[in-house]
Amino acid sequence: MERNNIYQLLGLAYRARSLVWGYRAVKKAWERKKVFMVIMAEDTSTALKEKILSWGRREGIPVWIFGTKEELGRAIGKRPCGLLAFTHRDWAERLKGIKKPGGG
């Protein structure tokens, strides 16, 4: 059930223009200090995972590894994508309020 709630929240945040997707858009938002949380697909490359996790630790931004590229893309009505970022704090806080499947 929680997985579905997370996918629904991602879709709502995207439609509210509070979520960016894809590496370039996330990087641009990150450089502008507009990222409050990152969701990264489980099937994202190891190199990208390490890079994003390092950014998150350095900047104090939570990074969740969750779902597949296909599932994340479907949640926001787009093609498969491995990287999403919340650009508004309220949406990130809502997601943090949902228990992440797997306990992490």
Phi and psi in degrees as GROMACS dihedral restraints (atoms count N, CA, C in turn):
[ dihedral_restraints ]
;  ai    aj    ak    al  type     phi  dphi    fc
    3     4     5     6     1   -62.7    20    10
    4     5     6     7     1   -36.0    20    10
    6     7     8     9     1   -58.0    20    10
    7     8     9    10     1   -46.2    20    10
    9    10    11    12     1   -62.5    20    10
   10    11    12    13     1   -39.9    20    10
   12    13    14    15     1   -61.7    20    10
   13    14    15    16     1   -39.7    20    10
   15    16    17    18     1   -65.8    20    10
   16    17    18    19     1   -46.1    20    10
   18    19    20    21     1   -62.3    20    10
   19    20    21    22     1   -40.2    20    10
   21    22    23    24     1   -62.7    20    10
   22    23    24    25     1   -43.2    20    10
   24    25    26    27     1   -62.9    20    10
   25    26    27    28     1   -41.0    20    10
   27    28    29    30     1   -60.2    20    10
   28    29    30    31     1   -44.8    20    10
   30    31    32    33     1   -61.9    20    10
   31    32    33    34     1   -43.4    20    10
   33    34    35    36     1   -64.2    20    10
   34    35    36    37     1   -44.1    20    10
   36    37    38    39     1   -63.3    20    10
   37    38    39    40     1   -38.3    20    10
   39    40    41    42     1   -64.2    20    10
   40    41    42    43     1   -46.4    20    10
   42    43    44    45     1   -65.3    20    10
   43    44    45    46     1   -26.5    20    10
   45    46    47    48     1   -85.0    20    10
   46    47    48    49     1     3.9    20    10
   48    49    50    51     1    60.2    20    10
   49    50    51    52     1    36.8    20    10
   51    52    53    54     1  -115.3    20    10
   52    53    54    55     1    15.4    20    10
   54    55    56    57     1  -143.2    20    10
   55    56    57    58     1   132.7    20    10
   57    58    59    60     1  -112.6    20    10
   58    59    60    61     1   156.2    20    10
   60    61    62    63     1  -136.8    20    10
   61    62    63    64     1   149.8    20    10
   63    64    65    66     1    91.8    20    10
   64    65    66    67     1   151.3    20    10
   66    67    68    69     1   -58.0    20    10
   67    68    69    70     1   -48.6    20    10
   69    70    71    72     1   -61.5    20    10
   70    71    72    73     1   -45.2    20    10
   72    73    74    75     1   -66.3    20    10
   73    74    75    76     1   -39.9    20    10
   75    76    77    78     1   -66.2    20    10
   76    77    78    79     1   -44.3    20    10
   78    79    80    81     1   -61.2    20    10
   79    80    81    82     1   -43.0    20    10
   81    82    83    84     1   -62.1    20    10
   82    83    84    85     1   -45.7    20    10
   84    85    86    87     1   -64.1    20    10
   85    86    87    88     1   -38.9    20    10
   87    88    89    90     1   -61.9    20    10
   88    89    90    91     1   -44.8    20    10
   90    91    92    93     1   -63.0    20    10
   91    92    93    94     1   -29.5    20    10
   93    94    95    96     1   -88.9    20    10
   94    95    96    97     1     6.4    20    10
   96    97    98    99     1    61.0    20    10
   97    98    99   100     1    37.8    20    10
   99   100   101   102     1  -110.5    20    10
  100   101   102   103     1    12.0    20    10
  102   103   104   105     1  -103.3    20    10
  103   104   105   106     1   128.7    20    10
  105   106   107   108     1  -113.0    20    10
  106   107   108   109     1   -15.9    20    10
  108   109   110   111     1  -168.3    20    10
  109   110   111   112     1   145.5    20    10
  111   112   113   114     1  -120.9    20    10
  112   113   114   115     1   138.7    20    10
  114   115   116   117     1  -114.9    20    10
  115   116   117   118     1   126.4    20    10
  117   118   119   120     1  -123.1    20    10
  118   119   120   121     1   135.7    20    10
  120   121   122   123     1   -67.8    20    10
  121   122   123   124     1   147.1    20    10
  123   124   125   126     1   -61.4    20    10
  124   125   126   127     1   -30.4    20    10
  126   127   128   129     1   -96.3    20    10
  127   128   129   130     1    20.3    20    10
  129   130   131   132     1   -73.2    20    10
  130   131   132   133     1   151.8    20    10
  132   133   134   135     1   -59.8    20    10
  133   134   135   136     1   150.3    20    10
  135   136   137   138     1   -60.0    20    10
  136   137   138   139     1   -40.8    20    10
  138   139   140   141     1   -61.6    20    10
  139   140   141   142     1   -43.9    20    10
  141   142   143   144     1   -67.8    20    10
  142   143   144   145     1   -40.8    20    10
  144   145   146   147     1   -57.3    20    10
  145   146   147   148     1   -46.9    20    10
  147   148   149   150     1   -62.1    20    10
  148   149   150   151     1   -41.4    20    10
  150   151   152   153     1   -63.2    20    10
  151   152   153   154     1   -48.8    20    10
  153   154   155   156     1   -68.2    20    10
  154   155   156   157     1   -41.2    20    10
  156   157   158   159     1   -62.5    20    10
  157   158   159   160     1   -37.9    20    10
  159   160   161   162     1   -64.8    20    10
  160   161   162   163     1   -45.1    20    10
  162   163   164   165     1   -57.4    20    10
  163   164   165   166     1   -46.9    20    10
  165   166   167   168     1   -60.0    20    10
  166   167   168   169     1   -45.9    20    10
  168   169   170   171     1   -62.1    20    10
  169   170   171   172     1   -44.9    20    10
  171   172   173   174     1   -64.2    20    10
  172   173   174   175     1   -39.2    20    10
  174   175   176   177     1   -97.3    20    10
  175   176   177   178     1    -5.1    20    10
  177   178   179   180     1    72.9    20    10
  178   179   180   181     1    30.4    20    10
  180   181   182   183     1  -101.1    20    10
  181   182   183   184     1   127.0    20    10
  183   184   185   186     1   -66.6    20    10
  184   185   186   187     1   138.3    20    10
  186   187   188   189     1  -126.7    20    10
  187   188   189   190     1   120.4    20    10
  189   190   191   192     1  -103.2    20    10
  190   191   192   193     1   136.1    20    10
  192   193   194   195     1  -101.0    20    10
  193   194   195   196     1   115.4    20    10
  195   196   197   198     1  -154.1    20    10
  196   197   198   199     1   135.4    20    10
  198   199   200   201     1    68.6    20    10
  199   200   201   202     1  -177.8    20    10
  201   202   203   204     1  -107.4    20    10
  202   203   204   205     1   167.7    20    10
  204   205   206   207     1   -57.1    20    10
  205   206   207   208     1   -43.4    20    10
  207   208   209   210     1   -59.7    20    10
  208   209   210   211     1   -47.2    20    10
  210   211   212   213     1   -66.1    20    10
  211   212   213   214     1   -42.2    20    10
  213   214   215   216     1   -65.5    20    10
  214   215   216   217     1   -43.0    20    10
  216   217   218   219     1   -61.4    20    10
  217   218   219   220     1   -44.6    20    10
  219   220   221   222     1   -62.0    20    10
  220   221   222   223     1   -37.8    20    10
  222   223   224   225     1   -61.1    20    10
  223   224   225   226     1   -31.4    20    10
  225   226   227   228     1  -107.0    20    10
  226   227   228   229     1     7.3    20    10
  228   229   230   231     1    75.3    20    10
  229   230   231   232     1    29.5    20    10
  231   232   233   234     1  -125.5    20    10
  232   233   234   235     1   178.6    20    10
  234   235   236   237     1   -69.4    20    10
  235   236   237   238     1   167.5    20    10
  237   238   239   240     1   -53.5    20    10
  238   239   240   241     1   136.5    20    10
  240   241   242   243     1  -145.6    20    10
  241   242   243   244     1   145.6    20    10
  243   244   245   246     1  -100.2    20    10
  244   245   246   247     1    -4.2    20    10
  246   247   248   249     1  -143.7    20    10
  247   248   249   250     1   126.4    20    10
  249   250   251   252     1  -130.7    20    10
  250   251   252   253     1   150.3    20    10
  252   253   254   255     1  -142.8    20    10
  253   254   255   256     1   134.9    20    10
  255   256   257   258     1   -78.8    20    10
  256   257   258   259     1   131.4    20    10
  258   259   260   261     1  -106.5    20    10
  259   260   261   262     1     4.6    20    10
  261   262   263   264     1  -131.6    20    10
  262   263   264   265     1   132.5    20    10
  264   265   266   267     1   -58.7    20    10
  265   266   267   268     1   -40.5    20    10
  267   268   269   270     1   -57.6    20    10
  268   269   270   271     1   -42.6    20    10
  270   271   272   273     1   -67.7    20    10
  271   272   273   274     1   -40.4    20    10
  273   274   275   276     1   -62.1    20    10
  274   275   276   277     1   -41.5    20    10
  276   277   278   279     1   -64.7    20    10
  277   278   279   280     1   -38.4    20    10
  279   280   281   282     1   -61.4    20    10
  280   281   282   283     1   -43.1    20    10
  282   283   284   285     1   -66.0    20    10
  283   284   285   286     1   -39.2    20    10
  285   286   287   288     1   -62.1    20    10
  286   287   288   289     1   -26.1    20    10
  288   289   290   291     1   -74.2    20    10
  289   290   291   292     1   -15.5    20    10
  291   292   293   294     1   -92.9    20    10
  292   293   294   295     1   128.0    20    10
  294   295   296   297     1   -63.0    20    10
  295   296   297   298     1   123.2    20    10
  297   298   299   300     1   -68.8    20    10
  298   299   300   301     1   127.7    20    10
  300   301   302   303     1   -57.4    20    10
  301   302   303   304     1   139.9    20    10
  303   304   305   306     1    91.0    20    10
  304   305   306   307     1    -4.6    20    10
  306   307   308   309     1    78.9    20    10
  307   308   309   310     1     5.0    20    10
